[in-house]
Amino acid sequence: MTKWIIRILFIAIIAGVSSGFYIKNTTDTALGDKFIGVSILTAAFVLMPIFIYYRWKGKDIRKYMLTKEN
């Protein structure tokens, strides 16, 4: 389920950035910048935490920490 949410969000972000550049080059510069900005903010604050949680779920963090045993 989480994998599909990540994929859908990624495609939506790519579509938002692409449409933002298209709008910026054809009609309204300010509206295109808003599309691009919202898409990048969504990628940074929504997509990345979900992706990091999905990749690190169920892993032992102690394997990756620098301790005396390692």
PyMOL Python script that loads the backbone (N, CA, C, O; Angstrom):
from pymol import cmd

cmd.read_pdbstr("""\
ATOM      1  N   MET A   1       0.820  -1.189   0.000  1.00  0.00           N
ATOM      2  CA  MET A   1       0.000   0.000   0.000  1.00  0.00           C
ATOM      3  C   MET A   1       0.867   1.258   0.000  1.00  0.00           C
ATOM      4  O   MET A   1       0.606   2.205  -0.741  1.00  0.00           O
ATOM      5  N   THR A   2       1.896   1.253   0.837  1.00  0.00           N
ATOM      6  CA  THR A   2       2.768   2.418   0.911  1.00  0.00           C
ATOM      7  C   THR A   2       3.533   2.611  -0.389  1.00  0.00           C
ATOM      8  O   THR A   2       3.794   3.742  -0.799  1.00  0.00           O
ATOM      9  N   LYS A   3       3.890   1.511  -1.034  1.00  0.00           N
ATOM     10  CA  LYS A   3       4.621   1.602  -2.294  1.00  0.00           C
ATOM     11  C   LYS A   3       3.783   2.317  -3.353  1.00  0.00           C
ATOM     12  O   LYS A   3       4.313   3.109  -4.131  1.00  0.00           O
ATOM     13  N   TRP A   4       2.491   2.045  -3.385  1.00  0.00           N
ATOM     14  CA  TRP A   4       1.626   2.683  -4.373  1.00  0.00           C
ATOM     15  C   TRP A   4       1.417   4.159  -4.068  1.00  0.00           C
ATOM     16  O   TRP A   4       1.317   4.978  -4.982  1.00  0.00           O
ATOM     17  N   ILE A   5       1.351   4.498  -2.790  1.00  0.00           N
ATOM     18  CA  ILE A   5       1.234   5.909  -2.417  1.00  0.00           C
ATOM     19  C   ILE A   5       2.472   6.672  -2.848  1.00  0.00           C
ATOM     20  O   ILE A   5       2.372   7.787  -3.359  1.00  0.00           O
ATOM     21  N   ILE A   6       3.639   6.076  -2.642  1.00  0.00           N
ATOM     22  CA  ILE A   6       4.892   6.712  -3.054  1.00  0.00           C
ATOM     23  C   ILE A   6       4.919   6.890  -4.568  1.00  0.00           C
ATOM     24  O   ILE A   6       5.302   7.953  -5.057  1.00  0.00           O
ATOM     25  N   ARG A   7       4.524   5.882  -5.302  1.00  0.00           N
ATOM     26  CA  ARG A   7       4.531   5.984  -6.766  1.00  0.00           C
ATOM     27  C   ARG A   7       3.563   7.041  -7.272  1.00  0.00           C
ATOM     28  O   ARG A   7       3.900   7.816  -8.167  1.00  0.00           O
ATOM     29  N   ILE A   8       2.366   7.075  -6.707  1.00  0.00           N
ATOM     30  CA  ILE A   8       1.368   8.057  -7.140  1.00  0.00           C
ATOM     31  C   ILE A   8       1.835   9.472  -6.815  1.00  0.00           C
ATOM     32  O   ILE A   8       1.702  10.379  -7.637  1.00  0.00           O
ATOM     33  N   LEU A   9       2.385   9.659  -5.608  1.00  0.00           N
ATOM     34  CA  LEU A   9       2.903  10.980  -5.248  1.00  0.00           C
ATOM     35  C   LEU A   9       4.044  11.397  -6.162  1.00  0.00           C
ATOM     36  O   LEU A   9       4.116  12.557  -6.568  1.00  0.00           O
ATOM     37  N   PHE A  10       4.932  10.475  -6.488  1.00  0.00           N
ATOM     38  CA  PHE A  10       6.053  10.795  -7.364  1.00  0.00           C
ATOM     39  C   PHE A  10       5.567  11.224  -8.742  1.00  0.00           C
ATOM     40  O   PHE A  10       6.056  12.207  -9.298  1.00  0.00           O
ATOM     41  N   ILE A  11       4.615  10.497  -9.288  1.00  0.00           N
ATOM     42  CA  ILE A  11       4.073  10.859 -10.609  1.00  0.00           C
ATOM     43  C   ILE A  11       3.355  12.197 -10.545  1.00  0.00           C
ATOM     44  O   ILE A  11       3.457  12.997 -11.475  1.00  0.00           O
ATOM     45  N   ALA A  12       2.624  12.456  -9.451  1.00  0.00           N
ATOM     46  CA  ALA A  12       1.930  13.738  -9.307  1.00  0.00           C
ATOM     47  C   ALA A  12       2.923  14.889  -9.188  1.00  0.00           C
ATOM     48  O   ALA A  12       2.677  15.969  -9.727  1.00  0.00           O
ATOM     49  N   ILE A  13       4.029  14.681  -8.500  1.00  0.00           N
ATOM     50  CA  ILE A  13       5.035  15.726  -8.364  1.00  0.00           C
ATOM     51  C   ILE A  13       5.708  16.000  -9.701  1.00  0.00           C
ATOM     52  O   ILE A  13       5.929  17.158 -10.055  1.00  0.00           O
ATOM     53  N   ILE A  14       6.036  14.957 -10.442  1.00  0.00           N
ATOM     54  CA  ILE A  14       6.632  15.142 -11.767  1.00  0.00           C
ATOM     55  C   ILE A  14       5.657  15.877 -12.680  1.00  0.00           C
ATOM     56  O   ILE A  14       6.059  16.763 -13.435  1.00  0.00           O
ATOM     57  N   ALA A  15       4.388  15.516 -12.616  1.00  0.00           N
ATOM     58  CA  ALA A  15       3.379  16.201 -13.430  1.00  0.00           C
ATOM     59  C   ALA A  15       3.237  17.658 -13.012  1.00  0.00           C
ATOM     60  O   ALA A  15       3.076  18.530 -13.865  1.00  0.00           O
ATOM     61  N   GLY A  16       3.292  17.934 -11.711  1.00  0.00           N
ATOM     62  CA  GLY A  16       3.190  19.312 -11.236  1.00  0.00           C
ATOM     63  C   GLY A  16       4.355  20.179 -11.672  1.00  0.00           C
ATOM     64  O   GLY A  16       4.165  21.325 -12.080  1.00  0.00           O
ATOM     65  N   VAL A  17       5.556  19.638 -11.587  1.00  0.00           N
ATOM     66  CA  VAL A  17       6.734  20.397 -12.032  1.00  0.00           C
ATOM     67  C   VAL A  17       6.683  20.609 -13.538  1.00  0.00           C
ATOM     68  O   VAL A  17       6.971  21.703 -14.023  1.00  0.00           O
ATOM     69  N   SER A  18       6.322  19.580 -14.271  1.00  0.00           N
ATOM     70  CA  SER A  18       6.248  19.702 -15.736  1.00  0.00           C
ATOM     71  C   SER A  18       5.195  20.713 -16.158  1.00  0.00           C
ATOM     72  O   SER A  18       5.444  21.552 -17.024  1.00  0.00           O
ATOM     73  N   SER A  19       4.016  20.634 -15.548  1.00  0.00           N
ATOM     74  CA  SER A  19       2.974  21.598 -15.910  1.00  0.00           C
ATOM     75  C   SER A  19       3.360  23.001 -15.456  1.00  0.00           C
ATOM     76  O   SER A  19       3.002  23.977 -16.117  1.00  0.00           O
ATOM     77  N   GLY A  20       4.072  23.123 -14.356  1.00  0.00           N
ATOM     78  CA  GLY A  20       4.549  24.428 -13.910  1.00  0.00           C
ATOM     79  C   GLY A  20       5.509  25.052 -14.909  1.00  0.00           C
ATOM     80  O   GLY A  20       5.413  26.244 -15.201  1.00  0.00           O
ATOM     81  N   PHE A  21       6.432  24.256 -15.434  1.00  0.00           N
ATOM     82  CA  PHE A  21       7.346  24.786 -16.449  1.00  0.00           C
ATOM     83  C   PHE A  21       6.605  25.127 -17.740  1.00  0.00           C
ATOM     84  O   PHE A  21       6.929  26.111 -18.404  1.00  0.00           O
ATOM     85  N   TYR A  22       5.624  24.323 -18.088  1.00  0.00           N
ATOM     86  CA  TYR A  22       4.843  24.610 -19.292  1.00  0.00           C
ATOM     87  C   TYR A  22       4.063  25.913 -19.130  1.00  0.00           C
ATOM     88  O   TYR A  22       4.074  26.762 -20.021  1.00  0.00           O
ATOM     89  N   ILE A  23       3.395  26.067 -18.003  1.00  0.00           N
ATOM     90  CA  ILE A  23       2.624  27.293 -17.755  1.00  0.00           C
ATOM     91  C   ILE A  23       3.560  28.500 -17.679  1.00  0.00           C
ATOM     92  O   ILE A  23       3.230  29.579 -18.173  1.00  0.00           O
ATOM     93  N   LYS A  24       4.702  28.317 -17.072  1.00  0.00           N
ATOM     94  CA  LYS A  24       5.666  29.414 -16.943  1.00  0.00           C
ATOM     95  C   LYS A  24       6.163  29.892 -18.305  1.00  0.00           C
ATOM     96  O   LYS A  24       6.345  31.092 -18.514  1.00  0.00           O
ATOM     97  N   ASN A  25       6.381  28.964 -19.223  1.00  0.00           N
ATOM     98  CA  ASN A  25       6.908  29.332 -20.542  1.00  0.00           C
ATOM     99  C   ASN A  25       5.845  29.818 -21.512  1.00  0.00           C
ATOM    100  O   ASN A  25       6.167  30.511 -22.477  1.00  0.00           O
ATOM    101  N   THR A  26       4.584  29.471 -21.279  1.00  0.00           N
ATOM    102  CA  THR A  26       3.567  29.840 -22.253  1.00  0.00           C
ATOM    103  C   THR A  26       2.716  31.031 -21.824  1.00  0.00           C
ATOM    104  O   THR A  26       2.540  31.965 -22.606  1.00  0.00           O
ATOM    105  N   THR A  27       2.183  31.023 -20.595  1.00  0.00           N
ATOM    106  CA  THR A  27       1.217  32.061 -20.244  1.00  0.00           C
ATOM    107  C   THR A  27       1.649  32.913 -19.065  1.00  0.00           C
ATOM    108  O   THR A  27       2.071  34.055 -19.250  1.00  0.00           O
ATOM    109  N   ASP A  28       1.552  32.377 -17.858  1.00  0.00           N
ATOM    110  CA  ASP A  28       1.708  33.166 -16.646  1.00  0.00           C
ATOM    111  C   ASP A  28       2.919  32.695 -15.861  1.00  0.00           C
ATOM    112  O   ASP A  28       2.975  31.545 -15.424  1.00  0.00           O
ATOM    113  N   THR A  29       3.888  33.584 -15.683  1.00  0.00           N
ATOM    114  CA  THR A  29       5.116  33.224 -14.983  1.00  0.00           C
ATOM    115  C   THR A  29       4.862  32.963 -13.500  1.00  0.00           C
ATOM    116  O   THR A  29       5.406  32.010 -12.941  1.00  0.00           O
ATOM    117  N   ALA A  30       4.052  33.785 -12.863  1.00  0.00           N
ATOM    118  CA  ALA A  30       3.813  33.636 -11.424  1.00  0.00           C
ATOM    119  C   ALA A  30       3.068  32.336 -11.108  1.00  0.00           C
ATOM    120  O   ALA A  30       3.395  31.657 -10.134  1.00  0.00           O
ATOM    121  N   LEU A  31       2.085  31.992 -11.913  1.00  0.00           N
ATOM    122  CA  LEU A  31       1.333  30.759 -11.687  1.00  0.00           C
ATOM    123  C   LEU A  31       2.225  29.533 -11.894  1.00  0.00           C
ATOM    124  O   LEU A  31       2.138  28.562 -11.142  1.00  0.00           O
ATOM    125  N   GLY A  32       3.074  29.585 -12.905  1.00  0.00           N
ATOM    126  CA  GLY A  32       4.008  28.481 -13.135  1.00  0.00           C
ATOM    127  C   GLY A  32       4.971  28.302 -11.989  1.00  0.00           C
ATOM    128  O   GLY A  32       5.274  27.173 -11.602  1.00  0.00           O
ATOM    129  N   ASP A  33       5.462  29.413 -11.432  1.00  0.00           N
ATOM    130  CA  ASP A  33       6.349  29.333 -10.271  1.00  0.00           C
ATOM    131  C   ASP A  33       5.636  28.737  -9.062  1.00  0.00           C
ATOM    132  O   ASP A  33       6.246  27.999  -8.288  1.00  0.00           O
ATOM    133  N   LYS A  34       4.357  29.046  -8.891  1.00  0.00           N
ATOM    134  CA  LYS A  34       3.591  28.471  -7.785  1.00  0.00           C
ATOM    135  C   LYS A  34       3.438  26.964  -7.938  1.00  0.00           C
ATOM    136  O   LYS A  34       3.570  26.224  -6.963  1.00  0.00           O
ATOM    137  N   PHE A  35       3.160  26.504  -9.152  1.00  0.00           N
ATOM    138  CA  PHE A  35       3.051  25.064  -9.402  1.00  0.00           C
ATOM    139  C   PHE A  35       4.367  24.363  -9.075  1.00  0.00           C
ATOM    140  O   PHE A  35       4.382  23.328  -8.408  1.00  0.00           O
ATOM    141  N   ILE A  36       5.458  24.930  -9.547  1.00  0.00           N
ATOM    142  CA  ILE A  36       6.774  24.332  -9.313  1.00  0.00           C
ATOM    143  C   ILE A  36       7.092  24.325  -7.821  1.00  0.00           C
ATOM    144  O   ILE A  36       7.571  23.320  -7.296  1.00  0.00           O
ATOM    145  N   GLY A  37       6.831  25.435  -7.137  1.00  0.00           N
ATOM    146  CA  GLY A  37       7.131  25.532  -5.715  1.00  0.00           C
ATOM    147  C   GLY A  37       6.334  24.565  -4.866  1.00  0.00           C
ATOM    148  O   GLY A  37       6.882  23.920  -3.973  1.00  0.00           O
ATOM    149  N   VAL A  38       5.050  24.461  -5.137  1.00  0.00           N
ATOM    150  CA  VAL A  38       4.210  23.531  -4.370  1.00  0.00           C
ATOM    151  C   VAL A  38       4.635  22.094  -4.631  1.00  0.00           C
ATOM    152  O   VAL A  38       4.621  21.268  -3.718  1.00  0.00           O
ATOM    153  N   SER A  39       5.006  21.794  -5.843  1.00  0.00           N
ATOM    154  CA  SER A  39       5.453  20.434  -6.165  1.00  0.00           C
ATOM    155  C   SER A  39       6.748  20.091  -5.441  1.00  0.00           C
ATOM    156  O   SER A  39       6.887  18.987  -4.914  1.00  0.00           O
ATOM    157  N   ILE A  40       7.688  21.015  -5.410  1.00  0.00           N
ATOM    158  CA  ILE A  40       8.961  20.765  -4.729  1.00  0.00           C
ATOM    159  C   ILE A  40       8.756  20.663  -3.220  1.00  0.00           C
ATOM    160  O   ILE A  40       9.362  19.810  -2.573  1.00  0.00           O
ATOM    161  N   LEU A  41       7.913  21.518  -2.656  1.00  0.00           N
ATOM    162  CA  LEU A  41       7.620  21.421  -1.219  1.00  0.00           C
ATOM    163  C   LEU A  41       6.940  20.107  -0.875  1.00  0.00           C
ATOM    164  O   LEU A  41       7.229  19.514   0.164  1.00  0.00           O
ATOM    165  N   THR A  42       6.045  19.648  -1.731  1.00  0.00           N
ATOM    166  CA  THR A  42       5.393  18.361  -1.516  1.00  0.00           C
ATOM    167  C   THR A  42       6.413  17.230  -1.560  1.00  0.00           C
ATOM    168  O   THR A  42       6.344  16.291  -0.767  1.00  0.00           O
ATOM    169  N   ALA A  43       7.348  17.324  -2.478  1.00  0.00           N
ATOM    170  CA  ALA A  43       8.390  16.295  -2.569  1.00  0.00           C
ATOM    171  C   ALA A  43       9.242  16.279  -1.307  1.00  0.00           C
ATOM    172  O   ALA A  43       9.596  15.212  -0.805  1.00  0.00           O
ATOM    173  N   ALA A  44       9.570  17.461  -0.798  1.00  0.00           N
ATOM    174  CA  ALA A  44      10.468  17.529   0.359  1.00  0.00           C
ATOM    175  C   ALA A  44       9.781  17.161   1.664  1.00  0.00           C
ATOM    176  O   ALA A  44      10.372  16.472   2.496  1.00  0.00           O
ATOM    177  N   PHE A  45       8.538  17.608   1.860  1.00  0.00           N
ATOM    178  CA  PHE A  45       7.913  17.448   3.167  1.00  0.00           C
ATOM    179  C   PHE A  45       6.875  16.338   3.245  1.00  0.00           C
ATOM    180  O   PHE A  45       6.420  16.007   4.340  1.00  0.00           O
ATOM    181  N   VAL A  46       6.492  15.759   2.127  1.00  0.00           N
ATOM    182  CA  VAL A  46       5.519  14.666   2.151  1.00  0.00           C
ATOM    183  C   VAL A  46       6.142  13.387   1.596  1.00  0.00           C
ATOM    184  O   VAL A  46       6.133  12.350   2.259  1.00  0.00           O
ATOM    185  N   LEU A  47       6.684  13.463   0.382  1.00  0.00           N
ATOM    186  CA  LEU A  47       7.210  12.267  -0.268  1.00  0.00           C
ATOM    187  C   LEU A  47       8.444  11.710   0.442  1.00  0.00           C
ATOM    188  O   LEU A  47       8.518  10.506   0.688  1.00  0.00           O
ATOM    189  N   MET A  48       9.412  12.565   0.775  1.00  0.00           N
ATOM    190  CA  MET A  48      10.645  12.075   1.386  1.00  0.00           C
ATOM    191  C   MET A  48      10.425  11.389   2.739  1.00  0.00           C
ATOM    192  O   MET A  48      10.984  10.313   2.952  1.00  0.00           O
ATOM    193  N   PRO A  49       9.637  11.958   3.668  1.00  0.00           N
ATOM    194  CA  PRO A  49       9.425  11.226   4.928  1.00  0.00           C
ATOM    195  C   PRO A  49       8.711   9.885   4.744  1.00  0.00           C
ATOM    196  O   PRO A  49       9.036   8.911   5.422  1.00  0.00           O
ATOM    197  N   ILE A  50       7.744   9.833   3.833  1.00  0.00           N
ATOM    198  CA  ILE A  50       7.067   8.561   3.576  1.00  0.00           C
ATOM    199  C   ILE A  50       8.044   7.557   2.982  1.00  0.00           C
ATOM    200  O   ILE A  50       8.033   6.385   3.359  1.00  0.00           O
ATOM    201  N   PHE A  51       8.884   8.003   2.063  1.00  0.00           N
ATOM    202  CA  PHE A  51       9.870   7.124   1.444  1.00  0.00           C
ATOM    203  C   PHE A  51      10.891   6.623   2.472  1.00  0.00           C
ATOM    204  O   PHE A  51      11.232   5.440   2.483  1.00  0.00           O
ATOM    205  N   ILE A  52      11.372   7.511   3.322  1.00  0.00           N
ATOM    206  CA  ILE A  52      12.351   7.112   4.336  1.00  0.00           C
ATOM    207  C   ILE A  52      11.732   6.118   5.314  1.00  0.00           C
ATOM    208  O   ILE A  52      12.371   5.131   5.682  1.00  0.00           O
ATOM    209  N   TYR A  53      10.504   6.369   5.734  1.00  0.00           N
ATOM    210  CA  TYR A  53       9.820   5.429   6.628  1.00  0.00           C
ATOM    211  C   TYR A  53       9.659   4.063   5.951  1.00  0.00           C
ATOM    212  O   TYR A  53       9.881   3.029   6.581  1.00  0.00           O
ATOM    213  N   TYR A  54       9.278   4.058   4.688  1.00  0.00           N
ATOM    214  CA  TYR A  54       9.069   2.806   3.955  1.00  0.00           C
ATOM    215  C   TYR A  54      10.366   2.013   3.832  1.00  0.00           C
ATOM    216  O   TYR A  54      10.354   0.791   3.977  1.00  0.00           O
ATOM    217  N   ARG A  55      11.479   2.683   3.568  1.00  0.00           N
ATOM    218  CA  ARG A  55      12.748   1.986   3.374  1.00  0.00           C
ATOM    219  C   ARG A  55      13.374   1.497   4.680  1.00  0.00           C
ATOM    220  O   ARG A  55      14.057   0.472   4.692  1.00  0.00           O
ATOM    221  N   TRP A  56      13.144   2.229   5.793  1.00  0.00           N
ATOM    222  CA  TRP A  56      13.769   1.856   7.055  1.00  0.00           C
ATOM    223  C   TRP A  56      12.871   1.025   7.945  1.00  0.00           C
ATOM    224  O   TRP A  56      13.296   0.626   9.028  1.00  0.00           O
ATOM    225  N   LYS A  57      11.648   0.750   7.531  1.00  0.00           N
ATOM    226  CA  LYS A  57      10.714  -0.008   8.359  1.00  0.00           C
ATOM    227  C   LYS A  57      11.232  -1.424   8.580  1.00  0.00           C
ATOM    228  O   LYS A  57      11.536  -2.133   7.621  1.00  0.00           O
ATOM    229  N   GLY A  58      11.331  -1.831   9.827  1.00  0.00           N
ATOM    230  CA  GLY A  58      11.728  -3.185  10.162  1.00  0.00           C
ATOM    231  C   GLY A  58      13.222  -3.447  10.173  1.00  0.00           C
ATOM    232  O   GLY A  58      13.629  -4.599  10.328  1.00  0.00           O
ATOM    233  N   LYS A  59      14.050  -2.437  10.015  1.00  0.00           N
ATOM    234  CA  LYS A  59      15.498  -2.641  10.029  1.00  0.00           C
ATOM    235  C   LYS A  59      16.055  -2.303  11.406  1.00  0.00           C
ATOM    236  O   LYS A  59      15.507  -1.473  12.132  1.00  0.00           O
ATOM    237  N   ASP A  60      17.144  -2.959  11.742  1.00  0.00           N
ATOM    238  CA  ASP A  60      17.793  -2.726  13.020  1.00  0.00           C
ATOM    239  C   ASP A  60      18.783  -1.578  12.855  1.00  0.00           C
ATOM    240  O   ASP A  60      19.766  -1.696  12.124  1.00  0.00           O
ATOM    241  N   ILE A  61      18.520  -0.489  13.528  1.00  0.00           N
ATOM    242  CA  ILE A  61      19.354   0.703  13.381  1.00  0.00           C
ATOM    243  C   ILE A  61      20.719   0.497  14.038  1.00  0.00           C
ATOM    244  O   ILE A  61      21.691   1.145  13.652  1.00  0.00           O
ATOM    245  N   ARG A  62      20.801  -0.388  15.015  1.00  0.00           N
ATOM    246  CA  ARG A  62      22.078  -0.613  15.699  1.00  0.00           C
ATOM    247  C   ARG A  62      23.154  -1.156  14.758  1.00  0.00           C
ATOM    248  O   ARG A  62      24.343  -1.014  15.043  1.00  0.00           O
ATOM    249  N   LYS A  63      22.764  -1.765  13.660  1.00  0.00           N
ATOM    250  CA  LYS A  63      23.749  -2.242  12.684  1.00  0.00           C
ATOM    251  C   LYS A  63      24.506  -1.091  12.029  1.00  0.00           C
ATOM    252  O   LYS A  63      25.664  -1.244  11.640  1.00  0.00           O
ATOM    253  N   TYR A  64      23.859   0.043  11.912  1.00  0.00           N
ATOM    254  CA  TYR A  64      24.428   1.170  11.181  1.00  0.00           C
ATOM    255  C   TYR A  64      25.059   2.227  12.083  1.00  0.00           C
ATOM    256  O   TYR A  64      25.574   3.231  11.593  1.00  0.00           O
ATOM    257  N   MET A  65      25.022   2.007  13.408  1.00  0.00           N
ATOM    258  CA  MET A  65      25.593   2.964  14.343  1.00  0.00           C
ATOM    259  C   MET A  65      27.045   2.600  14.644  1.00  0.00           C
ATOM    260  O   MET A  65      27.409   1.425  14.675  1.00  0.00           O
ATOM    261  N   LEU A  66      27.858   3.615  14.863  1.00  0.00           N
ATOM    262  CA  LEU A  66      29.240   3.386  15.241  1.00  0.00           C
ATOM    263  C   LEU A  66      29.310   3.173  16.751  1.00  0.00           C
ATOM    264  O   LEU A  66      29.094   4.100  17.532  1.00  0.00           O
ATOM    265  N   THR A  67      29.613   1.943  17.147  1.00  0.00           N
ATOM    266  CA  THR A  67      29.767   1.611  18.555  1.00  0.00           C
ATOM    267  C   THR A  67      31.107   0.908  18.746  1.00  0.00           C
ATOM    268  O   THR A  67      31.858   0.726  17.788  1.00  0.00           O
ATOM    269  N   LYS A  68      31.401   0.521  19.960  1.00  0.00           N
ATOM    270  CA  LYS A  68      32.674  -0.158  20.222  1.00  0.00           C
ATOM    271  C   LYS A  68      32.723  -1.529  19.551  1.00  0.00           C
ATOM    272  O   LYS A  68      33.798  -1.993  19.173  1.00  0.00           O
ATOM    273  N   GLU A  69      31.559  -2.186  19.398  1.00  0.00           N
ATOM    274  CA  GLU A  69      31.543  -3.484  18.764  1.00  0.00           C
ATOM    275  C   GLU A  69      31.798  -3.387  17.256  1.00  0.00           C
ATOM    276  O   GLU A  69      32.320  -4.322  16.649  1.00  0.00           O
ATOM    277  N   ASN A  70      31.429  -2.260  16.660  1.00  0.00           N
ATOM    278  CA  ASN A  70      31.624  -2.102  15.228  1.00  0.00           C
ATOM    279  C   ASN A  70      32.962  -1.443  14.958  1.00  0.00           C
ATOM    280  O   ASN A  70      33.318  -1.220  13.802  1.00  0.00           O
TER     281      ASN A  70
END
""", "prot")
cmd.dss("prot")
cmd.show_as("cartoon", "prot")
cmd.util.cbc("prot")
cmd.orient("prot")
